[in-house]
Amino acid sequence: MNGSNGAHNSAYDSTIGIQAETVHNSNVYFVHPDASPQEKYRVGVRLLEDGISSRAREMIADAIAHEFDSAEVRFHWVLAMLSTRAYHDLNPEELQQLHRASQLVRTYAEGEWKDALRITFELLAMLSTADGDTERALERLRALPARQREGILRHLDLVLTGGLKDSLWAENRERAERDRFGNDRIQRIWAYFEADPIGPRAMSPRPSTAAAAQAAFPVRAGLFVVGSAFLWITALVADPAEAVVELLVALGAGLAAAHFGRQWCLQDHRPTPTAEPQIPPMRDPAAPRDGFTDRVRHSFEHYFATRVPHGFASQEWLGYTVHVRGSLAAEIALLYRESRISVDRVNWLIRYLAEDARNRHNNGTLFDNGGQNQSAVVAKALSVIALVVLGITGLSLLGTAASGAGPSGSLLAVLAAAGMAWSGKAATSSWLEAQREENRLVRENEEFNERLNARQAAYESWKSYLDSMRPSEQEMETWLTCDKTLFIDEALRHYQLTWRDLITHTILVTPARPYKRGRARRGPWRYSRYSFRLFLVTQEGVREISSEIDFTDAKRGDEQRSNYRFEALSSVQVTESAQASYELELVLTNGPARNIRVKDADSHQLAPDENAQEITEINLNAAGFIHTFRLLEGIAADGKGWIERNNPRNLPPFDTTD
């Protein structure tokens, strides 16, 4: 396989199975370069609550560096330092920073935040303490307000081990059971994966073509006036009385023909008021249809098939509206194809147009051409009568003029009549064309405004509903944390293990195909389907449990379990493929290598102001990859020696001087 084909296949494989993806246009994580330390701290706390601990550490540390410090600020900084990390994941510099922070506790003002900070350091100091010595710290922890207590339990999840965690686990489990379906999770979570709708658009009216007709009209009308004047003067000389009568009749018939002819013409050229706008042809009809156009057509078929009037079957309605649907699909493809957007962002408009077509059919206006109403028939009849009278009067005027002139005069009268007839017809044609264009432009502008206003109302209604239903980043993170907690609890129950039996654990949270995914700008991907892979490390070896979960309703699939000794894990490798997708490869001595897809490609979904490396790190951290890789890599490299060195009972004590 050559290089180009390999790159193509890798990129294709990195996105297959993704049903939908969206990046919400949210600025919750945006920090202006000149932001105050208070603002950086506020965003840092939000990042921490939403599970983006690596960025939270940076933001809160930056605020502290600019002299924004207090017990509350330092408490959140400590949580960010320890969140999603085990004690042995901390490097010497980070441990030293924690030690220095513990010495500052006494300098802060008394209050609930200082109490929470003090207890956090006490828990760190008790990691290698006998279980019986932890009761006092646990009592003080339980006495904290719920916000501080739950923050400690959540973010020190990988730090707290042994009997200390056993004493707290029941509370963790109860909180997960309580919050798992909180805030209407089942009814609202779909909205997170719904694309942000793009604003409404409509086809603008075609430019007016009346300029040429308006330019030609004065010349043609002038020729008509000159010819008419010559013919009438000639007739007036021959027979004044008859010429005056003929002139008055001609003027009356002409005005009547102009008045009723205009009505007839405008009625006759009024387009059929269906749901099909006038659409210019695509740029290159000979070119193959692009993917966006095909997806638009498919979406129209889907929504027309599900928005069916009473009395129609889906396929019958699709056949009945094939021309309406095709015209609307062409319009939407033409309006939005230059935006380089996903069709998901236009689906709200396609859905609205499908509902509008159904409603128009129910109202009897989908294909209503109006026919010819009574006034149009009368205008046509009167216009024809006026033209006939005008023609007869013109011939009579020509006869009167010719009767009083010699042969040369008669010839001139005939020529004048012929010129008058031609120029009159041409002037009338120019005048009617200009009238038609002006009338069309006014009408199409009104229809354009009506369509755009209706679509704007539908857009605002949908966006308002979506904003009210869409879960926040914190809600999504809370639900995911609850699912992970209960998954771990079931695994412990299955193996009849307590936290005293574990040396450490890690859980890897990866996408399970097929899935939908969404994220806020500068935030991690969140998926509609996950794969949980839990590693429980005991003195005897590693127990691995994995299961897929539908995040929309928290239902899990079958579990796969495997056990292996430390020496059976021979190597751990990470593969980064096209567009920043990651795979983790576990090689066991007694079986084939196992590939775990940790992260799918997302470089095509980055906003211009997002850093690809930063987003990758955020997603890997959210998946638990960094801690999992370090743990498995250490076991593969040193086996039981690594376990002994990182056993919580063998850790050096964390000294606090407060």
Secondary structure, DSSP 8 states (H G I E B T S, - for coil): --HHHHHHHHHHHHHTTEEEEEEE---TT---TT--HHHHHHHHHHHHHTT-HHHHHHHHHHHHHTT---HHHHHHHHHHHHTT--GGGS-HHHHHHHHHHHHTGGGS-SSHHHHHHHHHHHHHHTTTS-GGG-HHHHHHHHTS-HHHHHHHHHHTTTT--HHHHHHHHHHHHHHHHHHTTTTTHHHHGGGGGS---------------HHHHHHHHHHHHHHHHHHHHHHHHHHHHH-HHHHHHHHHHHHHHHHHHHHHHHHHHHHHT----SS-------S-TTS---HHHHHHHHHHHHHHHHS--TT--HHHHHHHTHHHHHHHHHHHHHHHGGG---GGGTHHHHHHHHHHHHHHHHHT-SS------HHHHHHHHHHHHHHHHHHHHHHHHHHHHHHTS-HHHHHHHHHHHHHHHHHHHHHHHHHHHHHHHHHHHHHHHHHHHHHHHHHHHHHHHHHHHHHHHS--HHHHHHHHHHHHHHHHHHHHHHHT--GGG-SEEEEEEEE-SSEEEEEETTS--EESEEEEEEEEEETTEEEEEEEEEETTTTEEEEEEEEEE-GGGEEEEEEEEEGGGEEEEEEEETTS--EEEEEE---GGG--TT--HHHHHHHHHHHTTHHHHHHHHHHHHHHTHHHHHHH-GGGS-------
